[in-house]
Amino acid sequence: MALLLVSGVATAHAQRPGPGDRYDDDAVLRSYAPADSRVRVWYVSEGEDAVPPGDVAPADGVPDYVDEIARVADESHAIYVDLLGFRAPLVDADLLPADEVGGDERFDIYLLHFPAADGQFSLDACEDASNHCAGHMVVENDFLGASYPSLSIAIRVVVSHEYFHAIQAAYDSGQDIKWSEGTAVWAEEQAYPEQDDYERFLSAFLDKPFRPFDRASGSSFGDAYPYGAALWPSFLSERFDPAIVRAIWEACDGGVEYIDATSEILDRDHAIALEDAWREFSHWNLFTAERADPARSYADGGAWSSVYFEDALSGDAFAEEYAMEGLSARYLAIALPDVGGETRYLTLSSNGAVVATAFLWDGSAMSPAMPLEQHTAELAELPLSWGGEITLYVVLTGVVRGAPSRRATLTLQNEPLALPEPPEPPEPPEPPESPESPESPSSSGGCSAAGVGDHAPGSSTGLLALVALLWSTLGRRRVARVRHLLPALGALALLAGSGGLARAQTQPAPETPSEPPLGGTANDDDQNDDADEIIVVTGSRVEQPLAEATVATQVITRTEIEASGASNLSELLATQPGVDIDHSGFRGSSVRMQGLDPKHVAVLVDGQSIIGRIDGALDLERIDLDDIERIEIVQGASSALYGSDALAGVIHIITRTPEAPLSAEGKVTGGSLGLIDLHASADANAGIWRGRVSAGWRTRDSYDLAPETRGTTGEAFTEAQAAAEFTAAWRALELTLAGEYLRRDLAGEDLMGGRENLVEIAEARTHARWRSGDSGQTSGTLRYALWRDQFLALDNQGVGVDYQETREHRGIASLQHAQRLGAHSFIAGIDGSAEALAGERINAEAETRYRAAPFLQDEWQLARRPLVRLALGGRVDIDSQFGVHATPKAALRWDAGERVVVRASYGWGFRAPDFKELYLDFSNVAAGYRVCGNPELAPERSQGVNASVELRPGNGIWASLSGFYNDVDDLIVNDVLPEGSPTSRSCAGELMPFSYYNVAEAFTRGAELRARFTPLSGLSAELSYTLTDARDRASRERLPGHARHQGAATLSYRYRDTEATVRARVVGARPLGGALADPYAFLSARISQRVHRRLAVFAGVQNILDAGDPLTLPIAPRSFYGGAELSY
């Protein structure tokens, strides 16, 4: 007999749906529980949340829809608990007082209308010091408009999925979403194999096998990969025992991470290591789609989509490089020509965390698995022979948990790895082996693998190999011939450098950087071929893979930062496409973009603006690079998300976070101009805790580009900095506390005497993040920063004649929530700040301003194939000084093909006047003028359009063409004030009054062309050209400081443990001081050699062409440096 209750206040717990909470205020909430049922279903019959009213079978006074929900839930319980042996879900009565439960001890299901999504499991309570939790389910009330084939399938999919989440909570509610969602989808398949939800999600995993499965998932907005991770429990079930999934969940009890629990169960119950099982799993995934073979893989693999293959290769010789991280895999298909039974050698060069397996396919049958034989920790090889045209499949498998991203190079070549023999033992040596290759099998059209002997590794001299490569390049006209000669040339170079080995050591072909991602513009690094693994945040304020970014984002990764040889942010950005460095001498260097000034570029660290601008510009030379993980650059108006200053774009610095359980780094650099640079850091990551501390000290002498005159061009400086960050992460909550301190002393001379400047910055911040399931995330930040600038001018006798001290205090509070709802990814939040400035030239003891800014953005995926995504957003800044200012933005992404991405955006930007423009009060009696701030200033405003097309035609080539147009109004200028204006009256006196006012209008427009390609194995090149036209709208004169033509080039070479990089930038003539400054070229080079796995040495030269001018380009002259870096 069914039990039917009617109640107006039938909430089981304060957070559960009820009248006035998710349901309408006047809702009459009903509940239904069949006899002997484990569940109670709550529903309403009127309003938006009403269930379908039909009551036919059975005609029991309860809507059939409600009957079906209860039936499927009970059926799921019977399969999961009674048949498969999982624990029953905990219910509210198990953990809550009797007056807080939902009427009885049944599991509660609420039927509600979802604006997006269709089901949800929510926690009610957890046991003390345990992850055992009880909760309730919410299910869509009618599934109208849902994409399921039928209503009955929709109910089975959602109810069985969410019910398994309730079972998971009885073990551990805090597991990574790859395991929780993956096993929930797997459970659906066990309960209702006839529905295709499982098959629908598998492609999300098979499309991205390169993602490290053991890495924490983080946020997953719009990401189906965790659901597709059902393939892993499916493999475990088919390969070992269906009970293994239950055993792993039981091992998770008590907070053990799923990956550790899996390793424990595999070792204990099946005598196999996790790494070996993962390698076998990667092989199974090859046998999907047209390669399916139930005898070697999944029973139903033929009905699934194919695993993702890297770009197709062909030929009987190649060298390709791939980034591998943690537990992951990459799949290659190589079309091999007929070689008449000759032998080729497939070689893998890696850091030992990657293994390779080959399969040969003749069009009808697949060969047995042929693993490459590991000769050393870094080198593995497999001889292959075949006749006729054939396909070679190679599976690269990352088999070391937590392994950082490293490059693995796969080479097919004519010669084997002729490794040198080990040292001779004391007894008489054995007769030497013949260096000839093993005899090739017959070429009758079959395939076979020939064995090779084991040899000990020999020493390497990468610099000589580089010389050999350059010689061969200059001595051959055909690139194809050079590629074939590289292994032999490398052997000759190594022979010369090793003192004459008994026989040549044939090295694997140099590594080849992969193609950059279509989704954005990542520079060459360990992950540049894997846009899904490069996470960006700037374009949307939430983490997302670069490949999925709606807004074009350029990424400078940690690897490129290290390869650049730059010592500060200014030097690093100097050769980046689309970025122009403004060198202003004593006040350092700042950045321009899209023809706009430094004051129109927002510079952020971990999402927050940096304190300490002078005349609107931020000195980038004070920003050290050792603690930076990556830099993201977004060009175009971005005030809709980041507020003031973001007219031209955003440069976003992301700091490093600990990854390894324990690590430490130390670096020492010395060079010209008395350069000494010391830096040390230590990281720890243990359980829920992780932390990083770092410290650095740097000094350099002054330099003078005009020795015939008194004074220095560049100041001597001494800089010290220290930083610490500690994070605790427990379940869905993450809390971070951080602080840093910088002290920078500068000293120089001019015609009037000396000048000294002391800059100090202290900052403290806390950040909290809460993940609500797999589709929501809430984060908040509190930050306080102090900037103190002391300037002292000295006369020719060294006596102080002018002292200025400026202090700026800034407090920031930020709160935002991101939510994925179906095809929509929303972010909403509010930024608040309070600033105070005090100084000798401010017309009050201290000036303060307050700002609050709510913002909202929706990224809407209009179509999946081809991908079409539209982002609409806006922000309203409410400022205590200038009032209210709104900035909207729209961005569109369209994947016009598999290798073509088109983007366009339109947005408004603004810049709030700074304290100097508002409140300056400075008199120069000797010169006869006075400068007064103008409190009536309005913000500078802009409207901008950006468009770009990215192409990846293949063969390591990537290209991008972009254009921009910015219209800027109310530009703030400094000039003589007209008589009678309010500011001139307040600035009255005998001196000529100057002030700031909004009068100027300007426009900037331009285009940028970028290309990246790999002309030779191990060699990569990147070229860019930027055309910029920046003019005053009234006079049509070019804006000062902006070159019309700029070009940049980067050439990188990597051979095993040797890396070399050359960077160049050419800047055309630019208007400065009423004249055109001469064009200039900046060239730098760096080479590094890893002499031990923990020690690397490096050397380089900056400004090779010795560019510079004391007035128009006050940069340091040609300088050399060298150093060493030790890591643990």
C-alpha angles and dihedrals in degrees: 000000000000121000117222122188127185119199140157094207104035102142114144094204137005093258096047125102114273141140107314091013113080089326123074116276093248096040118141101220116208129190132200130194121176117221113276089010123141092213143062119205120210120202146148129227100210138050132023092321096051117132121227106284099220115128108178112121109055100012094207102135091264122103112257089234090062091046090054094049091053092045095052092046091053091045091051089050091052092051098043100039108023098034106028096031101236120151118268114251116266112245131210093260089062093062110014133070116265093253092058101051127099100257099288143002096288125117109258126230121185123201113214140154112259117206084209134357119032110231144027141182116210131188122240103179142340132213117259113275090356140098092224104120140176124212148148138249131238117201132184111269099224112352090228109170093011119139098236119121092238142357093251091054091048091054094047093048098047100037095046091046097049093041089058089053086058089053091049090054089060087065106030127334095195104066123131112276092241088067098035096046094034094055091043090057089044089052091053088058092051091051101039112013091169093071118080103220089108093052091045092059099042092078090063088063097038089051091059110035089146093070110105105250093201095055118101109262100224114184117351108191109175090351117135093181095099089054091048087053084085083095090077097058088041090057092046091050096049097039098044120004135318087235091065093084091056090046091053092050089050089052089051089062109118097031101296109155115249094241091055091045091051091051091050095050094045091051096041102041104024106026094232130119119240090239092055092047090050091052090051089048090055089053092050090055091059088063097069132111112002092358094055117140116172089198090062104028145000120353091228099032092118091068094054132084119264124267113257116269125204117241111306119264131198140182136061095273131044143138119210132171129213135184114237127185131178118316102354143117142217127199127211131188115196122188104218122201123223108280096174096243096309118147125251126183123229109204132187121200114188143128093272094264092096130066129187134212127189131209127185120213120194095186097271109038137033121224122235116274111282111197117201111251113245109230097171136358088273106030132064130169143188125189113218132189129182144155127221127016111314142163121244116205117196125190115200110197127191103214105172117089114232093008109158120238110287135166121254118194121206116197134183111196144154099248131059126236099275096196117186119259118258117261113288115263121236092261119077110292123252117251109277118263121243111260091217120119119257115273113271120239122237119296096225094132099273127106134237142168121234122205128239131202125254117255132181117246118257134212120280134217106194095177092062089047088056090053090050091051093051092048092051091048092053093043098053131059098197118069091205090061092049091054091055092048097048098087092051093045090050089052093051091050092049091047090054092048098047098061096257114314118212088249136007120273109225108210128204114263114274117274120269122216112231127237117282119251122272092220096069142338109278116172122233111294141123091293105035094116092051112066091171089063096049106084119204131183109174101086095054107013089241130084115266136153114272089234090063098044115128092200118060108251128188113210127201105195131206091258093056092045089057093044093051097068089218116149098200141018094265093058092046095052093044092088099035118116116254094014125107123193119218110209112201103170115227095024092053130231132315137182135254128193135184093002094301128120128259091260088065095058119085114217115197137183114205091339098313129102119250119245126229112059118169117202087349093302128111118216106235094187090076092061110092120208103214095088096044120106097185143336123227121201122196116181124207135042109329103165090115088077105019107031125210125032096019097110095117098029145274134287106199122193116203114197126221122267128197118267108161120066090246130358140154136190134195128184133183124188131180132177153128122341089033093292116180119170122178126178135168134176140174129200132193131184116180123158111303092351131079133163145171132201126184140172136184142182126195135175137175136173124243122261134210124211092183107045091168090071131055117262141045129271098207125031128237111242143188118196134185128181138173131184138178133185129181127185133188118195121187120171106309096346125089123182124187131190119188142165140174142183131202129187119184123181119192129184132181145140139242136177093283096049136273133337131201130189129188118191122187127181125183124180139177126182143167127202131190129190129186123189114207104200120306097310108045137061133176122192137175136186134198117190138173123189133180124197119189121184120185119185125186124186116201130199123229090277092055095254117141113248103167130026124184126181123185126184126189123188120192130182121188132189122182133178127179140164125203121196134179114212112176109294092354128086110192130191123185131168150125133249121203131184142175121199133186127185128189127179146137092261097048113102093230135042089257135348124210136191134185130206136186122184127181115196138185135187134177122195107198121193102213095180137004103205107059092019113239118175129176124195120196121179148145145186134207117207115201108195127185089220107044104015125227128356127175126202121187127187138188127191131182131196123190124179097211091185142345089281102030128077122181121194134180133173141179124194148152125239136189141185122207115221112258127235093264093055090047105040112013116137113180131152128196103192094179091056094039101237141107128203119209130183122238116228089189095068119131124213121273109251135203143178118205140186124198130181133173143173122206122198133188108182093173136249091090094302124135126172138178134190119191138170136193142190126190127186111197125193135182094026110183115239135176117232145130110301120238115244117265097028116131091243094050090053091053089046093048121140142098093299124084107261121231126180145154126271142164108254112112126096126190143168132208128195136168152133136240130204121195132178135178126188143156109232093176137015108280093011124101131177134194124191132182139177125192126194114195129181112185117173144166106250096221102042097026087222118145115260113251120260098020119116117212094215128039132164135184135189136185125191118188131182128186127185115173105293096356124089129179129182132185120189128188137180128186119196122190129220114302132189114255128163094350094309138077116263114221121260117256141192126217119201130179136171136193135182128188133186126195105217094176133012088256100034132063130173126203143181135185150157129232125207094010092181091052094234118179146112127201092230109028103025112020097179128139116275124243108313137179129212141175139176150142136253125207122195134185 
